[in-house]
Amino acid sequence: MLASFSIAPVGAGEELKRYVAEILDIIDRSGLPYKLGAMQTTVEGDEGRVMALIMECHRHMRRKARRVLTHIAIDDREGAAGRLDGKVADVESALGRKLRTD
């Protein structure tokens, strides 16, 4: 399973890098493969671990802010593995060139 997600504390102001850094520390320590993007982070793993991680991050942010918005996009394909890099490689292969990626 791949899951891209973003978490935003509502009412925390415009500068959110401190909050994002705290969430990325949790993700990094999880041991799951991930990629940080400009607007979201994508993690790969089995459903239980991925969803538990997302909820851990959400709950962490909820302790920091009275309101939190969490957006999740899931790509769950039976038998698929190594898709964190594989999906990008597939598109680059179709185009015949490398692309700029997060």
N, C-alpha and C positions, 0 to 999 in steps of 0.2 A: 504494500500500500504506500502510495505517496500522499502526503497531505501538506498543502501550502496553507499557512495561516498568518494572521496578523492580529495583534492585540493592542488596543489603544485605551489608555485611561481617559475618561471624559472629565474635562475641567482641570486637567493638569498643566495647562498652558501650551505654548507652542514648541518648546524645547523638550523633546522626549527621549534623547539619547541615553540618559541615565536609566530610564525605565526599560528601554530596548536592551541595553547592556545587561541588566539583571536577568531578563528573560533569556538572552543568548547564553548566559552563563549556565542556566538550568539546562538548556538544550544541549550545550557542549558537554556537560557533565553526564548527560543521559547515556552517552555511548552510541546513540543512533546516528547513522549517516545524515548529514544535513547540508543545506546550502543557504547562506544568507543572501537575500536580494535587497534591492533598494526599498521595496514596498511590502515584502513578506519573507518568510523563511519556509523552506520546504524540507520535510523530514521523510525518511523512508524506513519502513519496518513493518512488523506484523501489527494487525489492527489494535490489539490490546495495548501494546507498548506505545504506539503512536498516539492513540486517543488518551491514554493515561498521561502522557507527556503534555499534550495540549491542555488538558484539564489542570495539570499541575501548574503550568504557566498561567493559565487564566486565573486560578485561585490565588497565585502569588500576586498578580496584578490587582486582584480584587481586594487584597489586604492593603494595597497602596492607595486605592481610589474608591470612592463611593459608587462609581458607575464605570463599567468596563465593556467595550465592544470587542468581540472576538469574531473574526471572519475566517471560515475554513472552506477550502476546496479540496475534495478527495478524489483521487484516481485509484480505483481499486480494481485491478485486473487479475483474474485467476491465473496463477502460474507465473506471473511477472516478477522479476527480480532484477536488481541493478538498474532500475529505471531512473534514478536520480541523475545519472550521467547519460544513460542509454537513450532517453527521449530526445535530448539535445543532439546526440550523435546521429540519431535517425534522421532528424530534420537536416542537419548539416550534410549527411550523405545524400539525401534527396536533392539538395541544392548544389552539391559538389564543391562546397567551400565552407570554411569556418565562419561562424557568426560571433558577434559580441554577445557575451552572456554575463549574467550576474555572478 
